[in-house]
Amino acid sequence: MTGNKRIRKTAEERKAEICEIAKEIILKKGFRNMTMDELIDAVGISKGGMYHHYKNTKDVLRDVVKRLNLKRYDNITEFISQNKEMSKEELIAEINFQKLLDESDEKKIYCQFLLEIDDDEELKELYNRIFEEGVEDFLVAIEKFGMPELKVLTYPVYHAFMKSIILGVELLGTREVFEQNPEFLKEITLNYIKKYNSENKD
């Protein structure tokens, strides 16, 4: 009997499992087409168990994005530790260049989200909430990295620029052009950082 005893997962383990499965569903069908019933069946959990952790699919999406962001910050930490010979400016330009052109799950879900919020006020509200939380996490991360200059990358004008490039890369097939001309995007980022940091010196 003891050999067949199920091992109960912790709340964090269960939420991580739910988010991983939700991520796969979102990548396959889009966020709007994911339902709680489908997610419950895919995870193999009771309704009570699911609703104990998440009230609806928007709650799930919020957690999925947050976990993907934390994963990206871990990747940035690893990149910095492996490239200590690079100057701070080179690191900033390279990290941002990789973010713009990467083909990660985070990027794909982000693009889907941008496309789906256009005519959905609830999703717009959720997006703004996730963005604000992402900024808070990012500010903590750059303090950890010792790069407070990166705060300017959270300003609305640069965020709008990033969204435009990301959607262009994913929808208009411009990835190859930028990959062949990496210094173009890197110079834009560096000049923007220098401009705003010089204008906001104490």
C-alpha positions as CSV (number, residue, x, y, z in Angstrom):
1,M,0.0,0.0,0.0
2,T,2.7,2.4,0.9
3,G,4.4,1.9,-2.4
4,N,1.3,3.3,-4.2
5,K,1.0,6.3,-1.9
6,R,0.8,9.5,-3.9
7,I,3.3,12.3,-3.1
8,R,1.4,15.5,-2.4
9,K,2.9,18.5,-4.3
10,T,3.5,21.7,-2.5
11,A,1.5,24.8,-3.5
12,E,4.5,26.2,-5.4
13,E,5.1,22.9,-7.2
14,R,1.5,22.7,-8.3
15,K,1.4,26.3,-9.5
16,A,4.6,25.8,-11.4
17,E,3.0,22.7,-13.1
18,I,-0.2,24.6,-13.9
19,C,1.8,27.5,-15.4
20,E,3.9,25.2,-17.5
21,I,0.9,23.4,-19.0
22,A,-0.9,26.8,-19.5
23,K,2.1,28.1,-21.3
24,E,1.9,25.2,-23.8
25,I,-1.8,25.7,-24.4
26,I,-1.3,29.5,-24.9
27,L,1.5,28.9,-27.4
28,K,-0.7,26.4,-29.3
29,K,-4.1,28.1,-29.2
30,G,-3.7,31.6,-27.9
31,F,-4.8,32.9,-24.5
32,R,-8.4,33.7,-25.5
33,N,-9.0,30.1,-26.5
34,M,-7.7,28.6,-23.2
35,T,-10.5,27.7,-20.7
36,M,-10.2,26.7,-17.1
37,D,-11.9,23.4,-17.8
38,E,-9.3,22.6,-20.5
39,L,-6.5,23.5,-18.1
40,I,-8.0,21.4,-15.3
41,D,-8.2,18.4,-17.6
42,A,-4.7,18.9,-18.9
43,V,-3.2,19.2,-15.4
44,G,-5.3,16.3,-14.1
45,I,-6.4,18.2,-11.0
46,S,-9.9,18.7,-9.4
47,K,-11.8,21.9,-10.0
48,G,-11.4,22.7,-6.3
49,G,-7.7,22.2,-6.5
50,M,-7.4,24.5,-9.5
51,Y,-9.6,27.3,-8.1
52,H,-7.6,27.1,-4.9
53,H,-4.7,28.5,-6.8
54,Y,-6.2,30.5,-9.6
55,K,-9.7,32.2,-10.0
56,N,-9.6,32.4,-13.7
57,T,-7.4,32.2,-16.8
58,K,-6.3,35.8,-16.4
59,D,-4.8,35.0,-13.0
60,V,-3.0,32.1,-14.7
61,L,-1.6,34.3,-17.5
62,R,-0.4,36.8,-14.9
63,D,1.6,34.2,-13.1
64,V,2.9,32.6,-16.4
65,V,4.3,36.0,-17.5
66,K,5.8,36.7,-14.1
67,R,7.6,33.4,-14.1
68,L,8.9,33.9,-17.6
69,N,10.2,37.3,-16.6
70,L,12.0,35.8,-13.6
71,K,13.5,33.2,-15.9
72,R,14.7,36.0,-18.2
73,Y,16.4,37.8,-15.3
74,D,18.2,34.6,-14.4
75,N,19.4,34.3,-18.0
76,I,20.6,37.9,-17.8
77,T,22.5,37.2,-14.6
78,E,24.2,34.2,-16.2
79,F,25.1,36.2,-19.3
80,I,26.7,39.0,-17.2
81,S,28.7,36.5,-15.1
82,Q,30.0,34.8,-18.3
83,N,31.0,38.1,-20.0
84,K,32.8,40.0,-17.3
85,E,35.3,41.3,-19.9
86,M,32.6,43.4,-21.6
87,S,32.0,47.0,-20.6
88,K,28.7,48.0,-18.9
89,E,27.7,49.7,-22.1
90,E,28.4,46.7,-24.2
91,L,26.5,44.4,-21.8
92,I,23.4,46.7,-21.9
93,A,23.4,46.9,-25.7
94,E,23.9,43.1,-26.1
95,I,21.3,42.1,-23.5
96,N,18.7,44.4,-25.0
97,F,19.5,43.2,-28.5
98,Q,19.0,39.6,-27.5
99,K,15.6,40.5,-25.9
100,L,14.4,42.1,-29.1
101,L,15.4,39.2,-31.4
102,D,15.1,36.1,-29.2
103,E,12.7,33.4,-30.1
104,S,11.8,32.3,-26.6
105,D,8.4,31.2,-25.3
106,E,8.2,34.5,-23.3
107,K,8.5,36.5,-26.6
108,K,5.8,34.4,-28.3
109,I,3.4,34.7,-25.5
110,Y,4.1,38.5,-25.2
111,C,3.3,39.0,-28.9
112,Q,0.1,37.0,-28.6
113,F,-0.9,39.1,-25.7
114,L,-0.2,42.4,-27.5
115,L,-2.4,41.2,-30.5
116,E,-5.3,40.1,-28.3
117,I,-5.7,43.2,-26.0
118,D,-6.6,45.5,-28.9
119,D,-10.4,45.2,-28.4
120,D,-10.6,43.7,-24.9
121,E,-10.7,46.2,-22.0
122,E,-10.2,43.5,-19.4
123,L,-7.1,42.2,-21.2
124,K,-5.8,45.8,-21.5
125,E,-6.2,46.3,-17.7
126,L,-4.5,43.0,-17.1
127,Y,-1.6,43.9,-19.5
128,N,-1.1,47.2,-17.7
129,R,-1.0,45.4,-14.3
130,I,1.5,42.8,-15.6
131,F,3.6,45.6,-17.1
132,E,3.7,47.5,-13.8
133,E,4.7,44.4,-11.9
134,G,7.3,43.6,-14.5
135,V,8.8,47.1,-14.1
136,E,9.0,46.6,-10.4
137,D,10.8,43.3,-10.9
138,F,13.1,44.8,-13.5
139,L,14.1,47.7,-11.2
140,V,15.0,45.1,-8.5
141,A,16.9,43.1,-11.0
142,I,19.0,46.0,-12.3
143,E,20.0,47.0,-8.8
144,K,21.2,43.5,-8.3
145,F,23.1,43.7,-11.6
146,G,24.6,47.0,-10.6
147,M,23.1,48.7,-13.7
148,P,20.8,51.5,-12.4
149,E,21.2,53.2,-15.8
150,L,18.8,50.7,-17.2
151,K,15.9,52.3,-15.4
152,V,15.4,54.5,-18.6
153,L,14.4,51.3,-20.4
154,T,11.1,51.3,-18.4
155,Y,10.0,54.7,-19.7
156,P,6.9,54.8,-21.9
157,V,8.7,56.0,-25.0
158,Y,11.2,53.2,-25.0
159,H,8.5,50.6,-24.1
160,A,6.5,51.8,-27.2
161,F,9.7,51.4,-29.3
162,M,10.3,47.9,-28.0
163,K,6.7,46.8,-28.7
164,S,7.0,48.1,-32.3
165,I,10.2,46.3,-33.0
166,I,9.1,43.1,-31.4
167,L,5.8,43.0,-33.3
168,G,7.7,43.9,-36.5
169,V,10.1,41.0,-36.0
170,E,7.4,38.5,-35.3
171,L,4.8,39.6,-37.8
172,L,6.6,41.4,-40.6
173,G,9.6,39.1,-41.0
174,T,12.2,41.8,-40.1
175,R,14.3,39.5,-37.8
176,E,16.9,38.7,-40.5
177,V,17.5,42.3,-41.4
178,F,18.2,43.3,-37.8
179,E,20.3,40.2,-37.2
180,Q,22.5,41.2,-40.2
181,N,22.7,44.8,-38.8
182,P,23.1,44.3,-35.0
183,E,24.8,47.6,-34.4
184,F,21.8,49.6,-35.6
185,L,19.6,48.5,-32.7
186,K,22.5,48.6,-30.2
187,E,23.3,52.1,-31.1
188,I,19.7,53.2,-30.7
189,T,19.6,51.7,-27.2
190,L,23.0,53.2,-26.2
191,N,22.2,56.7,-27.5
192,Y,18.8,56.6,-25.8
193,I,20.3,55.6,-22.4
194,K,23.0,58.3,-22.7
195,K,20.5,61.0,-23.6
196,Y,18.0,60.3,-20.8
197,N,20.7,59.7,-18.1
198,S,22.5,62.9,-19.0
199,E,19.2,64.9,-18.9
200,N,18.2,63.4,-15.5
201,K,21.5,63.8,-13.6
202,D,21.1,65.3,-10.2
